[in-house]
Amino acid sequence: MKKQKVVVSTSREPSPKTRSFLKDLTSLVPWVVRVNRGKLTFYELIEEALIEGSNTLALIGEMRGNPSILRLYDLTEFTNSSKVLHTYTIMMKGVTLSREAGHKGVNLGEVADIVIEPIVKADEEEKSLILALHQLFNSGIVPVEGKKHIRIIINPTFKLIKFKLMPINYEVGPIIRYSKVNMPKRIMELGEEVESE
């Protein structure tokens, strides 16, 4: 089954590290699509996402040149009402880029799905993180048997998010250290200013 696309971009004038993080995230699976911000407004990004057939827009924000925040937006109602729902915000303490971790790239044509490894007795924040990652990557529930897939591994003790190429169990992509996850569930009207602008 063909996956619905997810569009990911950045705040304006991103640092080289933020651009590299964007590239790392979008290189994991082929249906997560990178859009370079340039001079695009928030609503022009929404239009780009809709052209791609995506109902999700993710924006990476930064602090002092480092990726520090990931905001997720649901675009499902935008066409009918010009409204956007800000669903999740992942606050990041730090990011280790794929090249910094010594991870090799993934052959995108071979990756059939991305799944999140369950957390035993997940608390509310961990459940929110799982839902946010599901929206970000349009993750599946059970990988297709015999097909290569990416497994998202969350370590709640150290607040780490890692990615492994399965079934060879090889670490790929960036390593994300998160601090907290918020669920704003805020409806934004057309023309409203956005924090990540």
Helices and strands as residue ranges (DSSP letters): E 6-10, H 16-26, E 32-34, H 42-51, E 56-63, E 66-74, H 78-81, E 83-96, H 98-101, G 108-110, E 111-116, H 124-137, E 148-155, E 160-166, E 170-182, E 186-189
